[in-house]
Each structure stands twice: as structure tokens, then as C-alpha cells.
Amino acid sequence: MKEEAPEYFVGIDVQVRRGLPYCILNDRAEMTASGWVQGDGDERQAKRIRDVIAEAAHGRHIAIGIDAPRMPLPDVRKWNWDGSKKRWRPRRPHEKGLGRHCEVVLKALNMANPQWTPLIGNSKEWMVLGYTLYGVLGDLGDVYEVFPSASYGALRGNTASAKVNFSPFFPGPKDMLDASVGALTVREYVQNRGWAAGGGDSLGAIILPGTPPASSHPELLKWPG
């Protein structure tokens, strides 16, 4: 039996100061719902936004993009990318080894400046909330990691667009804009107009609209060992 295609695409920008902003687009890229879910950055807030999204989707199949790392690092990263030689090399003793494969890819391609994912126990409050969201929202549909800061560059020259309502932007315009671009990114990816960066270390990939930049080196997109 063929799996039902998503009819709604959700973007969530994860931060803890103003609540969680979310945007829901339908398959025509029209904003059908958006808003802010307040809370204390804990599992209760994550479950609250889950209920809001579930109700807004009317039981239809959805795909969700979360602007936060999927998980912390279980151990230091053992490989660094050498941009001048276009190859991976072992991490040197003085190098911290933070960040995941997906973040290294985006940094190497000059697509964004990631906040390197830390080791277990050293995550910022908003990252911990992100980890919780991945667990809580998983039963609603497919859940992806998005990085709107990188999507903006990937959308340059792209004809992808969305129809949004600006009325919920006031508490944090940039936060809601990121949520909206996150939803658009998920729509582009699910409808086969996107690509996934990284993931070779089994710590999660970041999805993006469009195709890999022409400057992408095949070895960068792989993970050594």
C-alpha cells in the first residue's frame, strides 16, 4: 500500500524566550495556521505544540521541520574537513571536535554558520527542548531537521514561494519567518525539490531546498569510516 503523501507541512523555530513559533502550510504553500505556544521549555510545552499541530492538521498526514539539532554528540567528532585539500583528516588534539557531519557540510559550503552541536550534558536550553520535540512529535508524521539560515541561501534564485499571514509575526518576526521558511523547506524536500546534507555519522541530516551547490565535493557529502 502506497504511503499517503503529506498534505500539511510544519515549521517550528526552537527558542525559549517568546514561546515556540510554528507555521503550517498546505500542499499549495498557503499558510493555514500559525502561532506561538508558550511554556517553560520542557516536555509539557512540547506536548502542547503537538496537540495544537494535530488539531490544525485535521488528522491529515503531515511532515514537520524542526530548527534544532536532532540529538547531542555521544562523543567528540573524530574527523575534520580539510577544505584546501578537499578531504577528511583525523581530528587534532587541540581541536574541540564538536558538531555533526551535517553542520560540517553547511559550514564547508559557506551556506551557514552553525551552532556546533555539543556533547551530551552540555546542550543549551533551546537544544534540549529541540531534542524533546523530535521525540514528542514523531507520531504525527515524518520529522526532519531544518536550518532556515541555510535555506535562505539555498532559495536564492529559486522560484519556491509561500503565501503567509503576517498577523502572528509581532512577538518575534525573525522567529516566525524562520518557522515559515522551515515549513517551506519541508514542502520542497518532500515534493522532491530538495536534498539532505550530512547524516553520514548517523546523527541526523539537515534538509534543504534545491540541489547541492556546484562547489560540493563528493567526499564532503560522505562520512569517513
Secondary structure, DSSP 8 states (H G I E B T S, - for coil): ------SEEEEEE--SSS-EEEEEEETTSBEEEEEEE--SSSHHHHHHHHHHHHHHTTT--EEEEEES-SS-BSS---EEEETTTTEEEE--TTS---S-HHHHHHHHTTS-------BTT---HHHHHHHHHHHHHTTTEEEEEE-HHHHHHHTTT-----B---TT-TT-HHHHHHHHHHHHHHHHHHTT-EEEEE-TTSS-EEEEES---TT--TTTTS---
